[in-house]
Amino acid sequence: GRLVMVDVNYPGNGNWAGKLLTRSWKAGGDIIRDMPALFAEFGLEWTDKEVGGFGSVHLYVVEK
């Protein structure tokens, strides 16, 4: 199967604007998880593309 998901996470390059946006979502109640670690734990293959929010909005395509 395939899962396509858009989620908030910290930017890969650690830029300040993306980190600030992610912290704002977290302060507002969003749960920020290390999605790649979760995918790996369950033996899934995935791609991660930063699509907005200074790198804080991620598009994950996950396959089993």
CHARMM-style PDB file with segment names, atoms N, HN, CA, C and O in Angstrom:
ATOM      1  N   GLY     1       0.813  -1.171   0.000  1.00  0.00      PROA
ATOM      2  CA  GLY     1       0.000   0.000   0.000  1.00  0.00      PROA
ATOM      3  C   GLY     1       0.867   1.248   0.000  1.00  0.00      PROA
ATOM      4  O   GLY     1       2.089   1.185   0.126  1.00  0.00      PROA
ATOM      5  N   ARG     2       0.206   2.365  -0.142  1.00  0.00      PROA
ATOM      6  HN  ARG     2      -0.787   2.416  -0.245  1.00  0.00      PROA
ATOM      7  CA  ARG     2       0.893   3.663  -0.179  1.00  0.00      PROA
ATOM      8  C   ARG     2       0.116   4.666   0.674  1.00  0.00      PROA
ATOM      9  O   ARG     2      -1.111   4.741   0.616  1.00  0.00      PROA
ATOM     10  N   LEU     3       0.857   5.425   1.455  1.00  0.00      PROA
ATOM     11  HN  LEU     3       1.854   5.365   1.502  1.00  0.00      PROA
ATOM     12  CA  LEU     3       0.298   6.507   2.262  1.00  0.00      PROA
ATOM     13  C   LEU     3       0.947   7.800   1.811  1.00  0.00      PROA
ATOM     14  O   LEU     3       2.172   7.894   1.732  1.00  0.00      PROA
ATOM     15  N   VAL     4       0.121   8.801   1.515  1.00  0.00      PROA
ATOM     16  HN  VAL     4      -0.874   8.725   1.579  1.00  0.00      PROA
ATOM     17  CA  VAL     4       0.622  10.137   1.181  1.00  0.00      PROA
ATOM     18  C   VAL     4       0.148  11.054   2.304  1.00  0.00      PROA
ATOM     19  O   VAL     4      -1.045  11.125   2.599  1.00  0.00      PROA
ATOM     20  N   MET     5       1.094  11.754   2.925  1.00  0.00      PROA
ATOM     21  HN  MET     5       2.063  11.696   2.685  1.00  0.00      PROA
ATOM     22  CA  MET     5       0.781  12.514   4.127  1.00  0.00      PROA
ATOM     23  C   MET     5       1.536  13.847   4.128  1.00  0.00      PROA
ATOM     24  O   MET     5       2.716  13.908   3.782  1.00  0.00      PROA
ATOM     25  N   VAL     6       0.843  14.896   4.518  1.00  0.00      PROA
ATOM     26  HN  VAL     6      -0.116  14.847   4.799  1.00  0.00      PROA
ATOM     27  CA  VAL     6       1.472  16.195   4.738  1.00  0.00      PROA
ATOM     28  C   VAL     6       1.472  16.427   6.244  1.00  0.00      PROA
ATOM     29  O   VAL     6       0.437  16.305   6.899  1.00  0.00      PROA
ATOM     30  N   ASP     7       2.644  16.765   6.790  1.00  0.00      PROA
ATOM     31  HN  ASP     7       3.485  16.865   6.258  1.00  0.00      PROA
ATOM     32  CA  ASP     7       2.769  16.936   8.234  1.00  0.00      PROA
ATOM     33  C   ASP     7       3.798  18.021   8.536  1.00  0.00      PROA
ATOM     34  O   ASP     7       4.585  18.409   7.672  1.00  0.00      PROA
ATOM     35  N   VAL     8       3.779  18.493   9.756  1.00  0.00      PROA
ATOM     36  HN  VAL     8       3.141  18.178  10.458  1.00  0.00      PROA
ATOM     37  CA  VAL     8       4.724  19.507  10.219  1.00  0.00      PROA
ATOM     38  C   VAL     8       5.876  18.809  10.937  1.00  0.00      PROA
ATOM     39  O   VAL     8       5.660  17.906  11.746  1.00  0.00      PROA
ATOM     40  N   ASN     9       7.090  19.233  10.633  1.00  0.00      PROA
ATOM     41  HN  ASN     9       7.265  19.966   9.975  1.00  0.00      PROA
ATOM     42  CA  ASN     9       8.275  18.712  11.296  1.00  0.00      PROA
ATOM     43  C   ASN     9       9.371  19.764  11.164  1.00  0.00      PROA
ATOM     44  O   ASN     9       9.232  20.718  10.398  1.00  0.00      PROA
ATOM     45  N   TYR    10      10.440  19.593  11.896  1.00  0.00      PROA
ATOM     46  HN  TYR    10      10.553  18.818  12.517  1.00  0.00      PROA
ATOM     47  CA  TYR    10      11.539  20.559  11.813  1.00  0.00      PROA
ATOM     48  C   TYR    10      12.208  20.492  10.443  1.00  0.00      PROA
ATOM     49  O   TYR    10      12.303  19.412   9.859  1.00  0.00      PROA
ATOM     50  N   PRO    11      12.673  21.626   9.923  1.00  0.00      PROA
ATOM     51  CA  PRO    11      13.340  21.641   8.624  1.00  0.00      PROA
ATOM     52  C   PRO    11      14.672  20.898   8.676  1.00  0.00      PROA
ATOM     53  O   PRO    11      15.384  20.939   9.679  1.00  0.00      PROA
ATOM     54  N   GLY    12      14.988  20.229   7.594  1.00  0.00      PROA
ATOM     55  HN  GLY    12      14.409  20.195   6.779  1.00  0.00      PROA
ATOM     56  CA  GLY    12      16.220  19.461   7.510  1.00  0.00      PROA
ATOM     57  C   GLY    12      17.472  20.304   7.657  1.00  0.00      PROA
ATOM     58  O   GLY    12      18.476  19.843   8.200  1.00  0.00      PROA
ATOM     59  N   ASN    13      17.417  21.546   7.173  1.00  0.00      PROA
ATOM     60  HN  ASN    13      16.601  21.920   6.732  1.00  0.00      PROA
ATOM     61  CA  ASN    13      18.616  22.393   7.244  1.00  0.00      PROA
ATOM     62  C   ASN    13      18.675  23.241   8.514  1.00  0.00      PROA
ATOM     63  O   ASN    13      19.614  24.015   8.701  1.00  0.00      PROA
ATOM     64  N   GLY    14      17.666  23.097   9.395  1.00  0.00      PROA
ATOM     65  HN  GLY    14      16.903  22.469   9.243  1.00  0.00      PROA
ATOM     66  CA  GLY    14      17.688  23.780  10.685  1.00  0.00      PROA
ATOM     67  C   GLY    14      17.541  25.290  10.627  1.00  0.00      PROA
ATOM     68  O   GLY    14      17.934  25.975  11.571  1.00  0.00      PROA
ATOM     69  N   ASN    15      16.984  25.835   9.538  1.00  0.00      PROA
ATOM     70  HN  ASN    15      16.665  25.279   8.770  1.00  0.00      PROA
ATOM     71  CA  ASN    15      16.876  27.290   9.438  1.00  0.00      PROA
ATOM     72  C   ASN    15      15.953  27.844  10.533  1.00  0.00      PROA
ATOM     73  O   ASN    15      15.019  27.170  10.966  1.00  0.00      PROA
ATOM     74  N   TRP    16      16.220  29.051  10.964  1.00  0.00      PROA
ATOM     75  HN  TRP    16      16.979  29.599  10.612  1.00  0.00      PROA
ATOM     76  CA  TRP    16      15.530  29.645  12.112  1.00  0.00      PROA
ATOM     77  C   TRP    16      14.043  29.873  11.847  1.00  0.00      PROA
ATOM     78  O   TRP    16      13.225  29.696  12.750  1.00  0.00      PROA
ATOM     79  N   ALA    17      13.681  30.263  10.627  1.00  0.00      PROA
ATOM     80  HN  ALA    17      14.346  30.407   9.894  1.00  0.00      PROA
ATOM     81  CA  ALA    17      12.277  30.549  10.325  1.00  0.00      PROA
ATOM     82  C   ALA    17      11.442  29.262  10.380  1.00  0.00      PROA
ATOM     83  O   ALA    17      10.344  29.255  10.936  1.00  0.00      PROA
ATOM     84  N   GLY    18      11.964  28.186   9.807  1.00  0.00      PROA
ATOM     85  HN  GLY    18      12.856  28.192   9.355  1.00  0.00      PROA
ATOM     86  CA  GLY    18      11.261  26.908   9.839  1.00  0.00      PROA
ATOM     87  C   GLY    18      11.138  26.353  11.248  1.00  0.00      PROA
ATOM     88  O   GLY    18      10.098  25.815  11.625  1.00  0.00      PROA
ATOM     89  N   LYS    19      12.213  26.490  12.029  1.00  0.00      PROA
ATOM     90  HN  LYS    19      13.059  26.928  11.723  1.00  0.00      PROA
ATOM     91  CA  LYS    19      12.170  26.021  13.418  1.00  0.00      PROA
ATOM     92  C   LYS    19      11.155  26.827  14.221  1.00  0.00      PROA
ATOM     93  O   LYS    19      10.434  26.268  15.048  1.00  0.00      PROA
ATOM     94  N   LEU    20      11.093  28.142  13.982  1.00  0.00      PROA
ATOM     95  HN  LEU    20      11.678  28.596  13.310  1.00  0.00      PROA
ATOM     96  CA  LEU    20      10.135  28.998  14.680  1.00  0.00      PROA
ATOM     97  C   LEU    20       8.693  28.600  14.342  1.00  0.00      PROA
ATOM     98  O   LEU    20       7.839  28.530  15.225  1.00  0.00      PROA
ATOM     99  N   LEU    21       8.435  28.343  13.057  1.00  0.00      PROA
ATOM    100  HN  LEU    21       9.129  28.400  12.340  1.00  0.00      PROA
ATOM    101  CA  LEU    21       7.083  27.912  12.663  1.00  0.00      PROA
ATOM    102  C   LEU    21       6.721  26.587  13.319  1.00  0.00      PROA
ATOM    103  O   LEU    21       5.606  26.427  13.815  1.00  0.00      PROA
ATOM    104  N   THR    22       7.646  25.640  13.327  1.00  0.00      PROA
ATOM    105  HN  THR    22       8.552  25.771  12.923  1.00  0.00      PROA
ATOM    106  CA  THR    22       7.377  24.341  13.943  1.00  0.00      PROA
ATOM    107  C   THR    22       7.111  24.497  15.431  1.00  0.00      PROA
ATOM    108  O   THR    22       6.193  23.876  15.966  1.00  0.00      PROA
ATOM    109  N   ARG    23       7.897  25.313  16.097  1.00  0.00      PROA
ATOM    110  HN  ARG    23       8.643  25.818  15.662  1.00  0.00      PROA
ATOM    111  CA  ARG    23       7.674  25.555  17.537  1.00  0.00      PROA
ATOM    112  C   ARG    23       6.319  26.215  17.783  1.00  0.00      PROA
ATOM    113  O   ARG    23       5.669  25.942  18.793  1.00  0.00      PROA
ATOM    114  N   SER    24       5.889  27.088  16.856  1.00  0.00      PROA
ATOM    115  HN  SER    24       6.417  27.309  16.036  1.00  0.00      PROA
ATOM    116  CA  SER    24       4.580  27.738  16.983  1.00  0.00      PROA
ATOM    117  C   SER    24       3.457  26.710  16.893  1.00  0.00      PROA
ATOM    118  O   SER    24       2.512  26.747  17.681  1.00  0.00      PROA
ATOM    119  N   TRP    25       3.559  25.792  15.930  1.00  0.00      PROA
ATOM    120  HN  TRP    25       4.326  25.762  15.289  1.00  0.00      PROA
ATOM    121  CA  TRP    25       2.549  24.731  15.818  1.00  0.00      PROA
ATOM    122  C   TRP    25       2.545  23.869  17.074  1.00  0.00      PROA
ATOM    123  O   TRP    25       1.484  23.496  17.575  1.00  0.00      PROA
ATOM    124  N   LYS    26       3.735  23.553  17.579  1.00  0.00      PROA
ATOM    125  HN  LYS    26       4.596  23.856  17.172  1.00  0.00      PROA
ATOM    126  CA  LYS    26       3.856  22.728  18.780  1.00  0.00      PROA
ATOM    127  C   LYS    26       3.218  23.444  19.973  1.00  0.00      PROA
ATOM    128  O   LYS    26       2.501  22.822  20.756  1.00  0.00      PROA
ATOM    129  N   ALA    27       3.473  24.737  20.113  1.00  0.00      PROA
ATOM    130  HN  ALA    27       4.056  25.242  19.476  1.00  0.00      PROA
ATOM    131  CA  ALA    27       2.884  25.520  21.207  1.00  0.00      PROA
ATOM    132  C   ALA    27       1.363  25.575  21.096  1.00  0.00      PROA
ATOM    133  O   ALA    27       0.662  25.693  22.101  1.00  0.00      PROA
ATOM    134  N   GLY    28       0.863  25.488  19.870  1.00  0.00      PROA
ATOM    135  HN  GLY    28       1.432  25.392  19.053  1.00  0.00      PROA
ATOM    136  CA  GLY    28      -0.581  25.498  19.638  1.00  0.00      PROA
ATOM    137  C   GLY    28      -1.247  24.145  19.842  1.00  0.00      PROA
ATOM    138  O   GLY    28      -2.459  24.016  19.674  1.00  0.00      PROA
ATOM    139  N   GLY    29      -0.459  23.135  20.206  1.00  0.00      PROA
ATOM    140  HN  GLY    29       0.526  23.240  20.343  1.00  0.00      PROA
ATOM    141  CA  GLY    29      -1.036  21.832  20.500  1.00  0.00      PROA
ATOM    142  C   GLY    29      -0.711  20.730  19.511  1.00  0.00      PROA
ATOM    143  O   GLY    29      -1.081  19.578  19.738  1.00  0.00      PROA
ATOM    144  N   ASP    30      -0.025  21.050  18.415  1.00  0.00      PROA
ATOM    145  HN  ASP    30       0.276  21.986  18.231  1.00  0.00      PROA
ATOM    146  CA  ASP    30       0.347  20.017  17.440  1.00  0.00      PROA
ATOM    147  C   ASP    30       1.413  19.117  18.055  1.00  0.00      PROA
ATOM    148  O   ASP    30       2.298  19.591  18.768  1.00  0.00      PROA
ATOM    149  N   ILE    31       1.328  17.836  17.782  1.00  0.00      PROA
ATOM    150  HN  ILE    31       0.609  17.450  17.204  1.00  0.00      PROA
ATOM    151  CA  ILE    31       2.318  16.883  18.264  1.00  0.00      PROA
ATOM    152  C   ILE    31       3.357  16.688  17.160  1.00  0.00      PROA
ATOM    153  O   ILE    31       3.028  16.253  16.057  1.00  0.00      PROA
ATOM    154  N   ILE    32       4.597  17.011  17.463  1.00  0.00      PROA
ATOM    155  HN  ILE    32       4.865  17.364  18.359  1.00  0.00      PROA
ATOM    156  CA  ILE    32       5.678  16.889  16.491  1.00  0.00      PROA
ATOM    157  C   ILE    32       6.409  15.580  16.772  1.00  0.00      PROA
ATOM    158  O   ILE    32       6.989  15.396  17.843  1.00  0.00      PROA
ATOM    159  N   ARG    33       6.375  14.684  15.805  1.00  0.00      PROA
ATOM    160  HN  ARG    33       5.904  14.833  14.935  1.00  0.00      PROA
ATOM    161  CA  ARG    33       7.033  13.383  15.962  1.00  0.00      PROA
ATOM    162  C   ARG    33       8.127  13.237  14.918  1.00  0.00      PROA
ATOM    163  O   ARG    33       8.096  13.889  13.874  1.00  0.00      PROA
ATOM    164  N   ASP    34       9.079  12.389  15.205  1.00  0.00      PROA
ATOM    165  HN  ASP    34       9.104  11.860  16.053  1.00  0.00      PROA
ATOM    166  CA  ASP    34      10.134  12.055  14.243  1.00  0.00      PROA
ATOM    167  C   ASP    34       9.573  10.988  13.302  1.00  0.00      PROA
ATOM    168  O   ASP    34       9.765   9.792  13.520  1.00  0.00      PROA
ATOM    169  N   MET    35       8.879  11.434  12.256  1.00  0.00      PROA
ATOM    170  HN  MET    35       8.723  12.406  12.078  1.00  0.00      PROA
ATOM    171  CA  MET    35       8.194  10.510  11.355  1.00  0.00      PROA
ATOM    172  C   MET    35       9.151   9.525  10.687  1.00  0.00      PROA
ATOM    173  O   MET    35       8.830   8.338  10.629  1.00  0.00      PROA
ATOM    174  N   PRO    36      10.314   9.954  10.177  1.00  0.00      PROA
ATOM    175  CA  PRO    36      11.219   8.972   9.576  1.00  0.00      PROA
ATOM    176  C   PRO    36      11.600   7.842  10.535  1.00  0.00      PROA
ATOM    177  O   PRO    36      11.731   6.694  10.110  1.00  0.00      PROA
ATOM    178  N   ALA    37      11.780   8.151  11.812  1.00  0.00      PROA
ATOM    179  HN  ALA    37      11.674   9.084  12.157  1.00  0.00      PROA
ATOM    180  CA  ALA    37      12.096   7.107  12.788  1.00  0.00      PROA
ATOM    181  C   ALA    37      10.926   6.137  12.947  1.00  0.00      PROA
ATOM    182  O   ALA    37      11.133   4.930  13.074  1.00  0.00      PROA
ATOM    183  N   LEU    38       9.700   6.659  12.941  1.00  0.00      PROA
ATOM    184  HN  LEU    38       9.532   7.639  12.838  1.00  0.00      PROA
ATOM    185  CA  LEU    38       8.527   5.790  13.034  1.00  0.00      PROA
ATOM    186  C   LEU    38       8.396   4.901  11.798  1.00  0.00      PROA
ATOM    187  O   LEU    38       8.101   3.711  11.909  1.00  0.00      PROA
ATOM    188  N   PHE    39       8.615   5.484  10.625  1.00  0.00      PROA
ATOM    189  HN  PHE    39       8.855   6.451  10.535  1.00  0.00      PROA
ATOM    190  CA  PHE    39       8.532   4.691   9.395  1.00  0.00      PROA
ATOM    191  C   PHE    39       9.570   3.575   9.415  1.00  0.00      PROA
ATOM    192  O   PHE    39       9.269   2.435   9.062  1.00  0.00      PROA
ATOM    193  N   ALA    40      10.785   3.902   9.827  1.00  0.00      PROA
ATOM    194  HN  ALA    40      11.030   4.829  10.114  1.00  0.00      PROA
ATOM    195  CA  ALA    40      11.868   2.912   9.870  1.00  0.00      PROA
ATOM    196  C   ALA    40      11.558   1.809  10.881  1.00  0.00      PROA
ATOM    197  O   ALA    40      11.851   0.639  10.635  1.00  0.00      PROA
ATOM    198  N   GLU    41      10.970   2.179  12.008  1.00  0.00      PROA
ATOM    199  HN  GLU    41      10.731   3.129  12.208  1.00  0.00      PROA
ATOM    200  CA  GLU    41      10.637   1.196  13.049  1.00  0.00      PROA
ATOM    201  C   GLU    41       9.698   0.112  12.518  1.00  0.00      PROA
ATOM    202  O   GLU    41       9.772  -1.046  12.930  1.00  0.00      PROA
ATOM    203  N   PHE    42       8.817   0.504  11.600  1.00  0.00      PROA
ATOM    204  HN  PHE    42       8.757   1.444  11.265  1.00  0.00      PROA
ATOM    205  CA  PHE    42       7.849  -0.444  11.057  1.00  0.00      PROA
ATOM    206  C   PHE    42       8.272  -1.020   9.709  1.00  0.00      PROA
ATOM    207  O   PHE    42       7.482  -1.686   9.040  1.00  0.00      PROA
ATOM    208  N   GLY    43       9.513  -0.764   9.313  1.00  0.00      PROA
ATOM    209  HN  GLY    43      10.154  -0.223   9.856  1.00  0.00      PROA
ATOM    210  CA  GLY    43      10.047  -1.343   8.082  1.00  0.00      PROA
ATOM    211  C   GLY    43       9.454  -0.774   6.811  1.00  0.00      PROA
ATOM    212  O   GLY    43       9.359  -1.470   5.801  1.00  0.00      PROA
ATOM    213  N   LEU    44       9.055   0.484   6.853  1.00  0.00      PROA
ATOM    214  HN  LEU    44       9.133   1.050   7.673  1.00  0.00      PROA
ATOM    215  CA  LEU    44       8.451   1.133   5.684  1.00  0.00      PROA
ATOM    216  C   LEU    44       9.502   1.905   4.899  1.00  0.00      PROA
ATOM    217  O   LEU    44      10.505   2.358   5.451  1.00  0.00      PROA
ATOM    218  N   GLU    45       9.254   2.045   3.611  1.00  0.00      PROA
ATOM    219  HN  GLU    45       8.439   1.677   3.162  1.00  0.00      PROA
ATOM    220  CA  GLU    45      10.099   2.887   2.756  1.00  0.00      PROA
ATOM    221  C   GLU    45       9.375   4.213   2.568  1.00  0.00      PROA
ATOM    222  O   GLU    45       8.152   4.238   2.433  1.00  0.00      PROA
ATOM    223  N   TRP    46      10.125   5.321   2.558  1.00  0.00      PROA
ATOM    224  HN  TRP    46      11.118   5.301   2.668  1.00  0.00      PROA
ATOM    225  CA  TRP    46       9.486   6.623   2.446  1.00  0.00      PROA
ATOM    226  C   TRP    46      10.379   7.620   1.732  1.00  0.00      PROA
ATOM    227  O   TRP    46      11.595   7.459   1.628  1.00  0.00      PROA
ATOM    228  N   THR    47       9.709   8.665   1.242  1.00  0.00      PROA
ATOM    229  HN  THR    47       8.721   8.796   1.326  1.00  0.00      PROA
ATOM    230  CA  THR    47      10.407   9.853   0.754  1.00  0.00      PROA
ATOM    231  C   THR    47       9.883  11.023   1.582  1.00  0.00      PROA
ATOM    232  O   THR    47       8.742  11.009   2.044  1.00  0.00      PROA
ATOM    233  N   ASP    48      10.703  12.002   1.759  1.00  0.00      PROA
ATOM    234  HN  ASP    48      11.630  12.014   1.384  1.00  0.00      PROA
ATOM    235  CA  ASP    48      10.375  13.175   2.563  1.00  0.00      PROA
ATOM    236  C   ASP    48      10.771  14.400   1.751  1.00  0.00      PROA
ATOM    237  O   ASP    48      11.950  14.614   1.470  1.00  0.00      PROA
ATOM    238  N   LYS    49       9.779  15.201   1.376  1.00  0.00      PROA
ATOM    239  HN  LYS    49       8.821  15.026   1.605  1.00  0.00      PROA
ATOM    240  CA  LYS    49      10.055  16.423   0.608  1.00  0.00      PROA
ATOM    241  C   LYS    49       9.514  17.606   1.394  1.00  0.00      PROA
ATOM    242  O   LYS    49       8.347  17.618   1.787  1.00  0.00      PROA
ATOM    243  N   GLU    50      10.359  18.595   1.621  1.00  0.00      PROA
ATOM    244  HN  GLU    50      11.307  18.585   1.302  1.00  0.00      PROA
ATOM    245  CA  GLU    50       9.931  19.815   2.302  1.00  0.00      PROA
ATOM    246  C   GLU    50       9.212  20.690   1.272  1.00  0.00      PROA
ATOM    247  O   GLU    50       9.800  21.097   0.270  1.00  0.00      PROA
ATOM    248  N   VAL    51       7.929  20.973   1.535  1.00  0.00      PROA
ATOM    249  HN  VAL    51       7.451  20.643   2.349  1.00  0.00      PROA
ATOM    250  CA  VAL    51       7.106  21.637   0.520  1.00  0.00      PROA
ATOM    251  C   VAL    51       6.623  23.026   0.913  1.00  0.00      PROA
ATOM    252  O   VAL    51       5.908  23.660   0.137  1.00  0.00      PROA
ATOM    253  N   GLY    52       6.987  23.515   2.084  1.00  0.00      PROA
ATOM    254  HN  GLY    52       7.568  23.000   2.715  1.00  0.00      PROA
ATOM    255  CA  GLY    52       6.542  24.853   2.466  1.00  0.00      PROA
ATOM    256  C   GLY    52       6.955  25.203   3.877  1.00  0.00      PROA
ATOM    257  O   GLY    52       7.634  24.431   4.555  1.00  0.00      PROA
ATOM    258  N   GLY    53       6.535  26.373   4.307  1.00  0.00      PROA
ATOM    259  HN  GLY    53       5.984  27.000   3.757  1.00  0.00      PROA
ATOM    260  CA  GLY    53       6.797  26.810   5.671  1.00  0.00      PROA
ATOM    261  C   GLY    53       8.265  26.850   6.026  1.00  0.00      PROA
ATOM    262  O   GLY    53       8.650  26.471   7.133  1.00  0.00      PROA
ATOM    263  N   PHE    54       9.101  27.311   5.085  1.00  0.00      PROA
ATOM    264  HN  PHE    54       8.789  27.618   4.186  1.00  0.00      PROA
ATOM    265  CA  PHE    54      10.550  27.379   5.296  1.00  0.00      PROA
ATOM    266  C   PHE    54      11.129  26.012   5.657  1.00  0.00      PROA
ATOM    267  O   PHE    54      12.065  25.908   6.450  1.00  0.00      PROA
ATOM    268  N   GLY    55      10.554  24.969   5.061  1.00  0.00      PROA
ATOM    269  HN  GLY    55       9.793  25.053   4.417  1.00  0.00      PROA
ATOM    270  CA  GLY    55      11.026  23.611   5.287  1.00  0.00      PROA
ATOM    271  C   GLY    55      10.329  22.883   6.411  1.00  0.00      PROA
ATOM    272  O   GLY    55      10.671  21.737   6.705  1.00  0.00      PROA
ATOM    273  N   SER    56       9.351  23.524   7.054  1.00  0.00      PROA
ATOM    274  HN  SER    56       9.074  24.455   6.814  1.00  0.00      PROA
ATOM    275  CA  SER    56       8.670  22.888   8.183  1.00  0.00      PROA
ATOM    276  C   SER    56       7.443  22.076   7.774  1.00  0.00      PROA
ATOM    277  O   SER    56       6.907  21.326   8.590  1.00  0.00      PROA
ATOM    278  N   VAL    57       6.994  22.208   6.539  1.00  0.00      PROA
ATOM    279  HN  VAL    57       7.429  22.817   5.876  1.00  0.00      PROA
ATOM    280  CA  VAL    57       5.875  21.405   6.042  1.00  0.00      PROA
ATOM    281  C   VAL    57       6.459  20.327   5.134  1.00  0.00      PROA
ATOM    282  O   VAL    57       7.127  20.625   4.144  1.00  0.00      PROA
ATOM    283  N   HSD    58       6.195  19.070   5.489  1.00  0.00      PROA
ATOM    284  HN  HSD    58       5.652  18.828   6.293  1.00  0.00      PROA
ATOM    285  CA  HSD    58       6.791  17.931   4.793  1.00  0.00      PROA
ATOM    286  C   HSD    58       5.726  17.118   4.076  1.00  0.00      PROA
ATOM    287  O   HSD    58       4.625  16.920   4.590  1.00  0.00      PROA
ATOM    288  N   LEU    59       6.066  16.653   2.891  1.00  0.00      PROA
ATOM    289  HN  LEU    59       6.961  16.814   2.473  1.00  0.00      PROA
ATOM    290  CA  LEU    59       5.243  15.710   2.147  1.00  0.00      PROA
ATOM    291  C   LEU    59       5.923  14.353   2.237  1.00  0.00      PROA
ATOM    292  O   LEU    59       7.028  14.165   1.728  1.00  0.00      PROA
ATOM    293  N   TYR    60       5.254  13.410   2.891  1.00  0.00      PROA
ATOM    294  HN  TYR    60       4.357  13.563   3.305  1.00  0.00      PROA
ATOM    295  CA  TYR    60       5.785  12.055   3.025  1.00  0.00      PROA
ATOM    296  C   TYR    60       5.000  11.137   2.094  1.00  0.00      PROA
ATOM    297  O   TYR    60       3.771  11.181   2.050  1.00  0.00      PROA
ATOM    298  N   VAL    61       5.725  10.308   1.351  1.00  0.00      PROA
ATOM    299  HN  VAL    61       6.723  10.272   1.386  1.00  0.00      PROA
ATOM    300  CA  VAL    61       5.116   9.233   0.577  1.00  0.00      PROA
ATOM    301  C   VAL    61       5.721   7.950   1.139  1.00  0.00      PROA
ATOM    302  O   VAL    61       6.928   7.723   1.055  1.00  0.00      PROA
ATOM    303  N   VAL    62       4.855   7.119   1.713  1.00  0.00      PROA
ATOM    304  HN  VAL    62       3.875   7.303   1.781  1.00  0.00      PROA
ATOM    305  CA  VAL    62       5.295   5.927   2.441  1.00  0.00      PROA
ATOM    306  C   VAL    62       4.740   4.693   1.736  1.00  0.00      PROA
ATOM    307  O   VAL    62       3.573   4.655   1.345  1.00  0.00      PROA
ATOM    308  N   GLU    63       5.599   3.685   1.581  1.00  0.00      PROA
ATOM    309  HN  GLU    63       6.547   3.716   1.898  1.00  0.00      PROA
ATOM    310  CA  GLU    63       5.160   2.445   0.936  1.00  0.00      PROA
ATOM    311  C   GLU    63       5.594   1.241   1.739  1.00  0.00      PROA
ATOM    312  O   GLU    63       6.629   1.250   2.406  1.00  0.00      PROA
ATOM    313  N   LYS    64       4.780   0.201   1.659  1.00  0.00      PROA
ATOM    314  HN  LYS    64       3.939   0.193   1.117  1.00  0.00      PROA
ATOM    315  CA  LYS    64       5.098  -1.078   2.304  1.00  0.00      PROA
ATOM    316  C   LYS    64       5.298  -2.111   1.226  1.00  0.00      PROA
ATOM    317  OT1 LYS    64       5.577  -3.272   1.527  1.00  0.00      PROA
TER     318      LYS     64
END
